[in-house]
Amino acid sequence: MPSVHHVSAANGDVLLLIGTMKGLFVLRSNRARKHWETGGPYSVGSPVYAAAFDQRNGRHRLWWAQQSFRWGTILNSSDNFGKTSTEPETYSIKFPAESGVALKNIWQICLDAPKQPDTIYCGVEPAALFVSRDAGASWSLVEGLFNHPHRPKWVPGGGGMCLHTIVPDPVDRNRMTIAISTAGTYRTDDGGNSWQARNQGVRAEFLPEKYPEFGQCVHKIVQNPANPQRLFLQNHWGLYRSDDGGDSWKDIANGVPSDFGFCMVAHPHDPDTVYIVPIESDEYRCTPQGKLRVYRTRDAGASWEPLTRGLPQKNALETILRDSLAADTHDPAGIYFGTRSGKIYGSNDEGRSWQLILEGLPPVVCVKAAVVGGSGKLTSHAARKAASKSRPKSAKLKPRKVTSKKPARAKAR
């Protein structure tokens, strides 16, 4: 087994949680974000598709999903940046026995707003949503979505039948938007009791009917809290924006080399700014022309610009997956992404320049960024900027300790 290293972090430091096909790595830097320490690997040898850092209610808790083809998928956590980790006595997230469905993977760990400090959501495969109201001690299936009448007609995509994106509304606690491959976008306005397809204007290139009610292969949806009615969507072919909470979508693929891609992240302070990394096509899933370019819009999709300084522009046939692009909340914001070739790139100036932070990792499938001690709230300057741009022009867990030097394994029950 590889030796395991650990990091510690102080307030203002930036953490990058890097999920790979062979375990979780934790990177730390100070506010300058020029030099990085590497911790891990944790859950050695196991794919880690989802991770999160929970610092609500004074916690400093890492969460990550550990997948085992032999033992199944479990949630691990650590309250000391990975030095010790917890293993559930039994599988914490599981479908009811009477459903006849077995958990295959956890694709997303989503922390609710600070006003709901003990609420966590998990998106899983086969496509379903689970919620915990006690900081992860227990979990329940959101049955309103699981029993949706569309469910028997959902068809798995290339990555499986997965619920990979969860977007809670920052203002209306009863509203949430989720994305499923390949079912499309669904939204609840009543706390999860009922869900409606929200795919108007989004095409399904691979279906005979190009604009069905559902069946789209949505790859990612993002939102800036300063303007929760505005959503951006990266589709399996297609870039879109919604200004009405997902009720309708407008094509914004203006000036990009391809409108196919997986990843997307919203700027933490500016609701008009979004980042993507285009991929050539669904049959050739590499960066177009062998150039590694992050594209940014600063006008809500009216135009896109390539960001290339510090990124290779020759022989860079890279693939960046749906959850491998992230942003921190510093000002200027840091932007980060990981590749299937095991490289981590970062920018400490909102994408104007880039550096190779780390290479030689296993294939990267998840990148999450967090500022330690950060509230997630906008700075006063950033808040004023966001407000002006969005304004209309007209007017307690009791864990069992396990060693971090070998993979944890949940007990079957």
N, C-alpha and C positions, 0 to 999 in steps of 0.2 A: 504494500500500500504506500502511496506517496506520503511524504511528511506534510503535516498540516500547520500552516502559519495563521496567526491571528492578528487582527488590527484592533485598535481602540480609537475612539472618536470623541472630540469635544464639540461644544456648540459652535456652529458656523462651518464645521467641516462638511464635506460632501461625501456621501456614500454612493457607490455604484454596486448594485446587486446584479451579478452576471450569471444567468442560468445557462448551462451548457448541456450537451448530451452526456457529459461525464461528471456532473456535479455542479455545485454552486460556488462561485468566487465572490469575495467582497473586497472592493477597492475603496481606498480612503485618500482624500486630499484635503488640504486646507482651502481657505476661501480663494486663494490665487489659482488653484486648480492647474498647477504646472507640473507637480511631481506627485506620484501616486504610490501608495503601498498596496500590497496584494495579500489578502487573507483567503484561506481555504486550501484545498477544496473541501467542501462539506457534502455529505451524502455521496461519497466517492463512488464513481462508476454508474450513478443513476441519472437519467435525464431529469432536468429541472426546467419546466416550461413556465413556471409562475413564481413570483417573489414579491414581497412588499415589506416596507419598514413602517411599523406602527408606533408613533410617538404621541398618540392621544392619551389623555389621562395620566401623563407623566411616564408612560412606558417608553422603553427603547427596545422594541421587540422585532426581531427579524422573523418573517414567515417565508417558507418556501415549500413547494410541492415536490415530493420525491416519488418518482415513478419507478416501479420494478416490474419487469415482465413476469417475474415469478411470484412476488409477494403483493402485487397491486400498488395502488397509489395512496400515499398518506401525506398529511401536513406536518411539517417540522417547524419548531420555533426556537428562538434563542433570545435571552434577555441580556446577553453580554457580547454581542457582535460575533457569535459563533463559537466562543470558547467552550461553552457547554450547550447542549441542545436537548430538546424534549422530544419524546416519542410517545404517541398516544397508546394507551393500554389496548385499545381496539381501534378499528378503523373509524375515524371520527366523521368522515363524509362517506355516506353510503346510501344507496337507494333502498326504499322499503322492500322487505322480502317479497311482499305480494306483487310488486311491480314486475318482477322477473327481469329486471335490468341490473347490470353490474357496472360499477365505475371503472372506466378505462384510463382516464387522465384528468388532471386539473389544469386548465388552460389560463385561468385568470384568478388573482386574489385582489379584491377591491375593497378598500377601506371607506366606510361612509364618512360623512362630514363630521367635523369636530363636535357639532351639536348632538351627534349620535356616536359617542366615543367608544361604545362597546359593540357596534354593529359592523360586521364584515360579510362580504359576499364572495362566493366562489362560482366561477363558470366552469363547467365540466364537459367531458365527453363520456357517453353520448349526451347530446345537448340538453342541459338542464341548469337551473340556478339553485344554489344553496345559500342559506343565510344563517348567521350566528348573531344572537342578541346579547351574548355574555362573553365577549372578547375571545371567542374561539373555543370555549369550553364545551359547547354542544352546537349541533347543526341540524337544520331542518330543510327539507325540500320545499321549494316554492311551487306548490301544486297548481296554482293558476296557470303557470306557464307549462308545466309538465303535462297537464291535461288539455292543452290547447287543441281545438279541433283540426288545426293544420298539421299537427305533429305526425300523424301516420303518413303524410305525403312528403315530409322532409326527406331529402336525399343527401347522403354524405358527400362532402367534397374530397379533394385530393388529400387533405390533412385529417379527414375523419369528420364525423358529425359533432362539431364542437361549438360550444358557446364560449367565445374568446374575448368578447368586449363587453364591459359593463360601465355605463355612464349614469350615475345618480345625478338627479337635478340638484344643483346647489341651493335652490330657493324653495322649490316645492318638494317636500320629503316624500310625497306620494307618487312622484313621477320618476321613472327610470327608463333608459333606453338600452337595449342589448343588441348584439349582433351575433348571428349564427351562420356558419358555413355548412351547407348551402341552403339556408332558409331565408336569410335576409335580416332586415331590421324590424324589431318589435318594440313597442312602448307600452308601459302601464301608466295610468293616471290615477289609480286607486290603490296604491300600495302593493301591487302584485296580485290582486284578486283576478284581474282580467288583463289581457294583452291584445293589442291590435297591430297588424302589419303596417309598417310605415316605409313603403318602398316606391311611392309614386314618383316616376321620373328616372328611376334607376334601372338600367337595362341588364338583362341576363343574356349575354352574347351567345352562350352555349345552348340556349333553349329555343325551340321553334317560335314561341311567343316571346318577343324581346322585352316586353314590359309587363310581366305578370304581377299579380297581387303579392305573391311571395315566391321564393325559390332563387333569389339573387345570391351570389357568393360575395358577401361583404367581407372585406379583409380587415378594416379598422374604422372606427368612428372616434373623433375627438371633439372636445368642447373646452372653451375658456369660461371660467366661472363668471367673468365680468359681463358676459352676454350669453346666458344659458339657452336662449332661443336659437342661437346659431350653432350649427353642427357642421363638421366636415367629414367626408366619407371617402375612403380609398376602396374601390371595388375591384373585383376580378374583371378588369377592363372598366375604367371610368373613374373620374374624380368629380366629386359633387359637394355642393354646399346647400344647407337648408337654413332658412331664416325664420321658420315657423315651428321649431322644435321637432322637425322630422316629418311633418305632414306632407311636405313636398320637397323635391330636390332639383337643383339646377346644375347642369354640367359646367365645370370650371377648368377643364383640361386645356388651358390656353398656354401654348409655348413650352410644353414639356416634351421630351423625346419619346415618351410612351406614357399612356394613361393606365398601364398595368403596373401593379406594385403591391406590396404588403404593408409596409410600415407608414406611420403618420404620427406626428406629435404636434400639439398646440403650444405656442409660446405661452409661458406662465403668466405674463402680464398684459400682452397685447392681443385682443381678440381678433385682429385682422391678420395675424401672422401664424403661419403653419409651415411645417417642414415635412418633406417626403423624400424617398429615394426610389426613383423609377426603376423598373425592371423591363428588359426587352420585350418579353411576351410570356404567355403561359406555357409555351413549348420550349422556350429558351430563357430560363430564369436567371439571367445574368444582367449586370449593368450594361446599358446600351453603349456600343462602340468601345467597350473595354475601358470606359472612363468612370471613375468613382466620383459621382456628383450628388451632393445633397441639394435639392431644390427648395426654395423658400418663396412663399408669397407674403407680401406685406400689405396687400390690398384685397384681402378676402377671396383670392382666386382669380381676380381680373388679369393678373400676370404672374409669371413665375421666373425666378432667376437662379442660375446654377451657382453653387458655392463650392469652390474647388481648391482654394489656397491651402496647400499642405496635404492634399489628397492625390493619390496616383492617377495620372491621366493616360497611361499606356498600360496595356496588358493587365488591367484590373477587372477581371471577370468575376465579380463578387455577387453574392446574394445576401440580402438583408431581410430577415423574416418579420412577421407582423408585430411582434412585441419587442423588437430589438432596436428601437429608437426612443430616446427619452430626453427629458429636460429637467434641470434643477431650477430652483426658485430664486437664485441670487439675481442681482441686477448689476452688470449684464448677466443674462441667463447662460448657463452652460448647456450645450447640446451634445449628446453622445449616441453612438450606435455600435453594434457588433455585427460581425460577418460570419457566414457559415465556414469560412476558412480560419476562424479563431482569432480575428483581430478586433481590438477595441480602439475606436477613434473618438476624440473629444474636442470640443471647442469651448473656450472660456469667454468668447466674445460674440455669442449669438450666431455663430456660423461664419463669421468673416474669415477666420483662419482655423486650421485643424492641426492636431498632433496625433501621432500613433501612440496611444497610451500603453498598450500591451499587445503582444502577439504570441502565437504558439499555443493558444487555448484549444480545447475541443470545440466543435461547432457551436456557435452562440445562437440560442433560441429565445433569450429574454434579457433585456436590459432595463433596470429601474434605477432612478436617481432620486436622492433625498438629501435635504439639508438638515443636519442634526440640530435640533432645537428650533427649527423653523416651524412657524405656525401655518404656513401655506397661504397666509394672507398677503395681499399686495402691499408693497411699500407705498407711502403716500404719493410719491412721484409717479410710480407705475399705475397706481389706482386712478389718478387724475388723467393720465395719458389714456388708459383703457376706457375710462368713462367718456372722454371727449371723442374718441374714435368710434365708440358704439352709439353715440347720440345721433339721432336723425339730423341731417343737414338742415332740415327745415326748422327747425326751431332749436374573579381571581383564578387563574390556572394553577393547579397543583401538579407540576410536572415530575416525571420520573427522569432522573439524570442519566444520560448515556454518554459514552466517550465520543468525541468528535473525530477519532482516528479510524473509525470504521463505519460503514453505512448503517443507519438505523433501520430496523425492520419491524413492522407492525405485527402484532399477534392476531391471527384470525380467530373469529368467534363463530 
